[in-house]
Amino acid sequence: MATLKEAVAAAERNAAAERTEREKQEARVAEVQQELQDLVKKHESLERDSKTRESELATALESAKAAKAEAYKALQEIEAVKKIAAGKAFFMQSKHVSVNYLLLTRIRSSPGAFADLPRSMFDATAFYRVQEGSSTEKVFWSQYAEAGHPVPLSDQLKQLVELHKAAEQAMKGLIVRLWPKEAMPGSYFGLVRRLVDACPWVEVIKHSACIEGARRALARAKVHWGKMDAQKLVTDPPPEGKEHRTPEMYYKSVLKGARTIAGECSKDVIFE
């Protein structure tokens, strides 16, 4: 009986020891699993950080390349402007068609633009010096009045811009006078193209003004001589026995009346 009890007690102790050991092993397995999960998360985080750094590095490299290219273009542009100012050959118009070189192309297409600057600077300074009051233009050009040294290239470009503004305003004023009812061109090139047509248009205006004045004068004559045929008056020869008479003989005597007629003309109607 005693031996049986001892065997049962020993079996219970062994079972308890096994249970304790099993719990320890389960706890260790849980710790290892947690450590593995932490390691996996850490690895994934490092992998994401690595990809982010690679992306940022690639972006930074692209930005650096773009900045280097822009700096190189700017350097080329400056060197080309120096060549233009020095009167040297300049081929960038055909070699580079980028918008970045649009200003240089315009400068290149205006031979002598830099060569004329000293004369234009002198004329502008003299013009604004005698103007009353103060203006932005007067202040700008006065700073070069007593320049005893070569004007820097940057200032030469500023002078060209000011001359460009003055030319633009002059062209706009002329276009308003010649085409009062038409819309103003929206670009500097449009102004230039409109002025290309100015000479033939001036001829049209002169022709129209002549017709309007003659119409007014002949209409005045009709007021006094209602049966007068204006066409015959202009085209028929002088009356018999008065063939020696010519219109030119009466220019001086009719000039005062012609000036009166000119004042009565509206000059805003175009006759084809």
Residue pairs with C-beta under 8 A, 6 or more apart in sequence:
73 98
73 100
76 92
76 96
77 100
77 101
77 104
80 90
80 92
80 101
80 104
81 104
81 107
81 153
81 157
82 153
83 89
83 90
84 90
84 104
84 107
84 108
84 114
85 114
85 153
85 156
87 114
87 115
90 104
90 108
92 101
92 104
92 105
92 108
93 101
93 104
93 105
93 108
93 109
107 113
107 114
107 160
113 160
114 156
114 160
117 151
117 156
117 159
117 160
120 159
120 163
121 141
121 144
121 151
121 159
124 137
124 141
124 162
124 163
124 166
125 141
125 142
125 144
125 145
128 135
128 137
128 138
128 141
128 142
129 138
129 142
129 145
131 138
137 162
137 166
140 162
141 162
144 151
144 155
144 159
151 159
164 188
168 188
168 191
171 191
171 192
171 194
171 195
172 184
172 191
174 195
174 198
175 184
175 185
175 191
175 194
175 195
176 184
178 198
178 201
178 202
178 205
179 194
179 201
180 268
185 191
185 193
185 194
204 270
205 270
207 271
208 269
208 270
208 271
209 265
209 267
211 271
212 265
212 266
212 267
212 269
212 271
213 258
213 261
213 262
213 265
215 271
216 261
216 264
216 265
217 257
217 258
217 261
218 230
218 233
220 261
221 228
221 230
221 233
222 228
222 230
237 243
238 244
238 245
238 246
